[in-house]
Amino acid sequence: MSFNQIYNGKRVLVTGHTGFKGSWLSLWLTHLGAEVHGVALEPRTINDNFVVTHLQDKIHHHICDITEKDKFIRLVNRIQPDIVFHLAAQALVKLSFDDPAHTYLTNLMGTVHVLEAIRLTPSVKAAVMITSDKCYKNVEWEWGYRETDTLGGLDPYGSSKACAELAIQSYRESFFKKPHSPQVASVRAGNVIGGGDWSEKRIVPDIIRALIAGNPIDLRSPQATRPWQFVLEPLSGYLWLGAFLFSQNNISNGWNFGPEISTIVTVGTLTQKMIEAWGSGSFRDLSNETQFHEATLLSLDISKARHHLQWRPTLTLDETIQFTVEWYKEFVNKKPMHVFASQQILDYSQKAFERGIQWAQ
């Protein structure tokens, strides 16, 4: 089994395709021969990966808010997808404090609407529902969270993702256990970095904006530890899991896709390495001014994906930073970003092949 065997010629729906991860996933799917239908809000900025890669011209681009239940379900029914990847979300911890109600509306009820659309659209054979590593109840222990650990979330964002996980589990047990039902799994990933992300109050975009402007980088939690991974790492897991779901009937549950332990470092360490890769810059510690809760330690145990899917990460931390910084340098130099982003997918896939990663063989 390979990606191409599964996705080539399939009609694939990606919610949140104008977002950071969604745009990269949609672009990758076009290279795999899929007929991609994206459903999302308009991109946030003219510099987003979706915009600068001209992805709108290469897929079926639909503007629709997943919180509008009836409109969204009608659209999915018209598309008749074979496979669904659900990434549309309110994805920022800071914004969840500013507008918690909207965060729950999008991340919980939006997910329920996607599940309803899957339930009511017979063409769907498999669905990968993306939540977050922050869905776990974080007790700040030193080892990674496993898929069987307690769900929780101290902040509205993490809590909304835990709620989404419960909704996915409920739909799976209530509606997707019958013969020929769609296979539905949820996935959790750590802090994902890469080119084309310009979100506010997110560390890599904040670093890049400061580096481009020649300003010091403000760090609100330099000692916070995160499982940094390049955007294509979890996406390779999503795609590989989607291929299994489409082909098998016994793995519809939750899955972690995180990096190796060697890539789990502090925000301060990540920032310093990005400064070195960029060639200049400095940062200052603003941790005393932080006004909302943010976990200082959070990582994932990926033993389940490693054992059952033969999936594992491809890149080292330095390679992750190199891939990320190179995208922004190319963007600043006004290079054709569709060509460059596509080449990064090819380069990443080649590294995975050379390192014996199962999905790339």
C-alpha positions as CSV (number, residue, x, y, z in Angstrom):
1,M,0.0,0.0,0.0
2,S,1.2,3.5,-0.8
3,F,-0.2,7.0,-0.7
4,N,-0.6,7.1,-4.5
5,Q,-2.6,3.8,-4.5
6,I,-5.1,5.2,-2.1
7,Y,-5.5,8.9,-3.0
8,N,-4.9,8.9,-6.8
9,G,-8.3,9.6,-8.4
10,K,-10.1,9.9,-5.0
11,R,-12.4,12.8,-4.2
12,V,-11.0,14.2,-0.9
13,L,-12.6,16.9,1.2
14,V,-10.3,19.0,3.4
15,T,-12.0,21.4,5.9
16,G,-9.8,24.3,6.8
17,H,-7.9,24.2,3.5
18,T,-7.1,27.9,3.6
19,G,-5.3,27.5,6.9
20,F,-1.7,26.6,7.6
21,K,-1.8,22.8,7.9
22,G,-4.8,22.5,5.6
23,S,-3.1,24.3,2.7
24,W,0.0,22.1,3.0
25,L,-2.2,19.0,3.1
26,S,-4.3,20.1,0.1
27,L,-1.1,20.8,-1.9
28,W,0.3,17.4,-1.0
29,L,-2.9,15.7,-2.0
30,T,-2.8,17.3,-5.5
31,H,0.6,15.8,-5.9
32,L,-0.9,12.4,-5.0
33,G,-3.5,12.7,-7.8
34,A,-6.5,13.4,-5.6
35,E,-9.4,15.6,-6.6
36,V,-9.3,18.0,-3.7
37,H,-12.3,19.9,-2.4
38,G,-11.5,22.5,0.2
39,V,-14.1,24.0,2.6
40,A,-13.1,26.9,4.8
41,L,-13.2,30.6,5.5
42,E,-11.2,33.0,3.5
43,P,-7.5,33.0,4.2
44,R,-6.5,35.5,7.0
45,T,-3.7,37.3,5.1
46,I,-2.5,37.7,1.5
47,N,0.8,36.0,2.6
48,D,-0.7,32.8,3.8
49,N,0.6,29.6,2.2
50,F,-2.8,29.0,0.5
51,V,-2.6,32.4,-1.2
52,V,1.1,32.5,-2.2
53,T,1.1,29.0,-3.6
54,H,-2.0,29.9,-5.7
55,L,-3.7,26.8,-4.4
56,Q,-7.1,28.2,-5.3
57,D,-6.3,27.5,-8.9
58,K,-5.4,23.9,-8.3
59,I,-8.3,22.6,-6.2
60,H,-12.0,23.0,-5.8
61,H,-12.2,26.0,-3.5
62,H,-15.4,26.4,-1.4
63,I,-16.0,29.2,1.1
64,C,-18.3,28.0,3.9
65,D,-18.3,28.3,7.7
66,I,-18.6,24.8,9.4
67,T,-20.6,26.4,12.2
68,E,-23.4,26.9,9.6
69,K,-24.7,23.3,9.9
70,D,-27.3,23.0,7.1
71,K,-25.3,25.0,4.6
72,F,-22.2,22.9,5.3
73,I,-24.0,19.5,5.1
74,R,-25.7,20.4,1.8
75,L,-22.2,21.3,0.4
76,V,-20.6,18.1,1.5
77,N,-23.6,16.2,0.0
78,R,-23.0,17.9,-3.3
79,I,-19.2,17.1,-3.2
80,Q,-19.7,13.4,-2.3
81,P,-16.2,12.9,-1.0
82,D,-14.6,9.5,-0.6
83,I,-12.3,10.7,2.2
84,V,-12.5,13.6,4.7
85,F,-9.8,15.4,6.6
86,H,-11.2,17.8,9.1
87,L,-8.8,20.6,10.1
88,A,-11.0,23.7,10.3
89,A,-10.7,25.1,13.8
90,Q,-10.1,28.1,16.0
91,A,-6.5,27.2,16.6
92,L,-5.0,29.9,18.8
93,V,-4.8,29.6,22.6
94,K,-4.7,33.4,23.1
95,L,-7.8,33.9,21.0
96,S,-9.6,31.3,23.0
97,F,-9.3,33.6,26.0
98,D,-10.4,36.6,24.1
99,D,-13.5,34.8,22.7
100,P,-14.1,31.4,24.4
101,A,-17.7,31.1,23.1
102,H,-16.6,31.3,19.5
103,T,-13.8,28.8,20.2
104,Y,-16.3,26.2,21.6
105,L,-18.7,26.9,18.7
106,T,-16.1,26.3,16.1
107,N,-14.1,23.5,17.7
108,L,-16.9,21.5,19.2
109,M,-20.0,22.3,17.3
110,G,-18.1,22.7,14.0
111,T,-16.7,19.2,14.6
112,V,-20.2,17.9,15.3
113,H,-21.4,19.4,12.0
114,V,-18.6,17.6,10.1
115,L,-19.5,14.4,11.8
116,E,-23.2,14.9,10.8
117,A,-22.1,15.5,7.3
118,I,-20.1,12.3,7.3
119,R,-23.1,10.4,8.8
120,L,-25.4,11.8,6.1
121,T,-23.2,11.4,3.1
122,P,-22.9,7.7,2.0
123,S,-19.9,8.3,-0.3
124,V,-17.6,8.8,2.7
125,K,-15.5,5.8,3.4
126,A,-12.9,7.3,5.8
127,A,-12.4,10.4,7.9
128,V,-9.4,11.8,9.8
129,M,-10.5,14.3,12.4
130,I,-7.7,16.6,13.6
131,T,-7.8,17.9,17.2
132,S,-4.7,18.8,19.2
133,D,-2.2,17.5,21.7
134,K,-3.7,20.1,24.1
135,C,-6.8,17.9,24.4
136,Y,-5.1,15.9,27.1
137,K,-5.4,16.8,30.8
138,N,-1.9,18.2,31.3
139,V,-0.4,17.5,34.7
140,E,3.1,18.6,33.5
141,W,4.7,15.1,33.8
142,E,8.0,14.3,32.1
143,W,6.8,11.6,29.7
144,G,4.5,11.8,26.7
145,Y,0.8,11.5,26.8
146,R,-0.7,8.3,25.4
147,E,-4.0,8.0,23.5
148,T,-5.6,6.3,26.6
149,D,-4.7,9.2,29.0
150,T,-7.3,11.5,30.4
151,L,-8.8,14.2,28.3
152,G,-9.0,17.7,29.7
153,G,-7.8,21.2,28.9
154,L,-7.3,24.0,31.4
155,D,-7.7,26.8,28.8
156,P,-10.7,27.2,26.5
157,Y,-8.8,26.0,23.5
158,G,-7.6,22.8,25.0
159,S,-11.0,22.2,26.6
160,S,-12.7,22.7,23.3
161,K,-10.5,20.1,21.7
162,A,-11.1,17.6,24.4
163,C,-14.9,18.2,23.9
164,A,-14.3,17.6,20.2
165,E,-12.6,14.3,21.0
166,L,-15.6,13.2,23.1
167,A,-18.0,14.1,20.2
168,I,-15.9,12.1,17.7
169,Q,-15.8,9.1,20.1
170,S,-19.6,9.3,20.6
171,Y,-20.4,9.4,16.9
172,R,-18.0,6.6,16.2
173,E,-19.7,4.4,18.8
174,S,-23.2,5.5,18.0
175,F,-23.2,5.7,14.2
176,F,-20.1,4.3,12.7
177,K,-20.0,0.7,14.0
178,K,-22.3,-0.8,11.5
179,P,-20.9,-2.8,8.5
180,H,-19.8,-0.5,5.7
181,S,-19.9,2.6,7.9
182,P,-17.2,5.2,7.4
183,Q,-14.0,4.6,9.4
184,V,-13.5,7.7,11.6
185,A,-10.3,8.4,13.6
186,S,-9.1,11.4,15.6
187,V,-5.5,12.6,15.6
188,R,-3.5,14.7,17.9
189,A,-0.2,16.5,17.0
190,G,2.2,18.7,18.8
191,N,3.4,22.2,17.9
192,V,3.6,22.3,14.1
193,I,5.9,24.8,12.4
194,G,6.6,25.5,8.8
195,G,6.4,28.1,6.0
196,G,3.3,30.1,5.3
197,D,2.0,30.5,8.9
198,W,1.4,34.1,9.9
199,S,-1.0,33.6,12.8
200,E,-0.9,36.2,15.7
201,K,0.5,35.1,19.0
202,R,2.1,32.0,17.6
203,I,5.8,31.5,18.2
204,V,7.3,30.9,14.7
205,P,5.3,33.6,12.9
206,D,6.2,36.0,15.8
207,I,9.8,35.1,15.3
208,I,9.7,35.6,11.6
209,R,7.9,38.9,11.7
210,A,10.5,40.2,14.2
211,L,13.4,38.9,12.1
212,I,12.0,40.5,8.9
213,A,11.5,43.8,10.6
214,G,14.9,43.7,12.4
215,N,13.2,43.8,15.9
216,P,13.9,41.8,19.0
217,I,11.7,38.7,19.4
218,D,9.4,38.9,22.4
219,L,9.0,35.6,24.2
220,R,6.2,35.2,26.7
221,S,7.1,31.7,27.7
222,P,10.8,31.0,26.8
223,Q,11.0,28.0,29.2
224,A,7.9,26.3,27.8
225,T,8.8,22.9,26.3
226,R,7.1,21.8,23.1
227,P,7.3,18.9,20.7
228,W,8.3,20.9,17.6
229,Q,7.7,19.3,14.2
230,F,7.7,20.4,10.6
231,V,4.3,20.6,9.1
232,L,4.7,17.7,6.8
233,E,5.5,15.3,9.6
234,P,2.0,15.1,11.1
235,L,0.5,15.4,7.7
236,S,2.4,12.3,6.6
237,G,0.8,10.5,9.6
238,Y,-2.7,11.8,8.7
239,L,-2.3,10.7,5.1
240,W,-1.0,7.3,6.1
241,L,-3.7,6.8,8.7
242,G,-6.3,7.8,6.1
243,A,-4.9,5.2,3.7
244,F,-5.3,2.5,6.5
245,L,-8.8,3.7,7.3
246,F,-9.8,3.5,3.7
247,S,-8.4,-0.1,3.4
248,Q,-9.2,-1.6,6.8
249,N,-11.9,-1.7,9.5
250,N,-10.2,-2.0,12.9
251,I,-8.2,1.2,13.7
252,S,-10.9,3.8,14.1
253,N,-9.8,5.5,17.3
254,G,-7.4,8.1,18.6
255,W,-3.8,8.5,17.3
256,N,-0.8,10.7,18.3
257,F,1.7,12.0,15.7
258,G,4.6,13.7,17.4
259,P,8.3,14.2,16.9
260,E,11.2,12.3,18.4
261,I,12.4,13.2,21.9
262,S,15.4,15.0,20.5
263,T,13.2,17.6,18.9
264,I,11.4,18.5,22.1
265,V,13.1,21.7,23.3
266,T,12.2,25.0,24.9
267,V,10.8,28.0,23.1
268,G,14.0,29.8,23.9
269,T,16.1,27.1,22.3
270,L,13.9,27.0,19.2
271,T,14.1,30.8,18.9
272,Q,17.9,30.8,19.2
273,K,18.2,28.1,16.5
274,M,15.9,30.0,14.2
275,I,18.0,33.2,14.7
276,E,21.1,31.2,13.8
277,A,19.4,29.8,10.7
278,W,18.2,33.3,9.7
279,G,21.6,34.8,10.2
280,S,20.8,37.6,12.7
281,G,18.4,38.6,15.5
282,S,17.8,38.7,19.3
283,F,15.1,38.0,21.8
284,R,13.8,39.2,25.1
285,D,12.0,37.4,27.9
286,L,8.5,38.7,28.6
287,S,7.3,35.8,30.8
288,N,6.5,38.0,33.7
289,E,3.9,39.8,31.5
290,T,2.0,36.7,30.4
291,Q,-1.6,37.0,31.5
292,F,-3.1,33.6,30.5
293,H,-2.3,30.0,31.4
294,E,0.1,28.2,29.1
295,A,1.5,24.8,29.7
296,T,5.3,24.6,30.4
297,L,5.7,21.0,29.5
298,L,3.7,18.9,27.0
299,S,4.7,16.0,24.7
300,L,3.2,13.0,23.0
301,D,3.9,9.3,23.1
302,I,3.9,8.0,19.5
303,S,4.4,4.3,20.4
304,K,1.0,3.4,19.0
305,A,1.5,4.9,15.6
306,R,5.0,3.5,15.5
307,H,3.9,0.0,16.3
308,H,0.6,-0.3,14.5
309,L,1.2,2.0,11.4
310,Q,5.0,1.7,11.2
311,W,5.0,5.5,11.2
312,R,7.8,7.6,12.6
313,P,9.1,11.1,12.2
314,T,11.6,11.9,9.4
315,L,13.4,15.1,10.3
316,T,15.8,16.2,13.0
317,L,15.2,19.4,14.8
318,D,17.9,21.2,12.8
319,E,16.3,20.0,9.5
320,T,12.8,21.1,10.8
321,I,14.2,24.6,11.4
322,Q,16.0,24.6,8.1
323,F,12.9,23.6,6.1
324,T,10.9,26.3,8.0
325,V,13.3,29.2,7.7
326,E,14.0,28.4,4.0
327,W,10.3,28.9,3.1
328,Y,10.2,32.4,4.7
329,K,13.5,33.4,3.1
330,E,12.2,32.3,-0.3
331,F,9.0,34.3,0.4
332,V,11.0,37.4,1.4
333,N,13.0,37.1,-1.8
334,K,9.7,36.9,-3.8
335,K,10.4,33.5,-5.3
336,P,7.5,31.4,-6.9
337,M,6.2,29.8,-3.7
338,H,4.1,27.0,-5.4
339,V,7.3,25.7,-7.0
340,F,9.2,25.9,-3.7
341,A,6.5,24.4,-1.5
342,S,6.0,21.6,-3.9
343,Q,9.8,21.0,-3.9
344,Q,9.8,20.9,-0.1
345,I,7.1,18.1,-0.3
346,L,9.3,16.2,-2.7
347,D,12.5,16.8,-0.7
348,Y,10.7,15.7,2.5
349,S,9.3,12.6,0.8
350,Q,12.8,11.7,-0.5
351,K,14.3,12.0,2.9
352,A,11.6,9.7,4.3
353,F,12.3,7.2,1.5
354,E,16.1,7.3,2.2
355,R,15.5,6.8,5.9
356,G,13.2,3.8,5.4
357,I,9.9,5.4,6.5
358,Q,7.1,3.0,5.6
359,W,4.7,5.4,3.9
360,A,7.5,6.6,1.5
361,Q,8.5,3.2,0.2
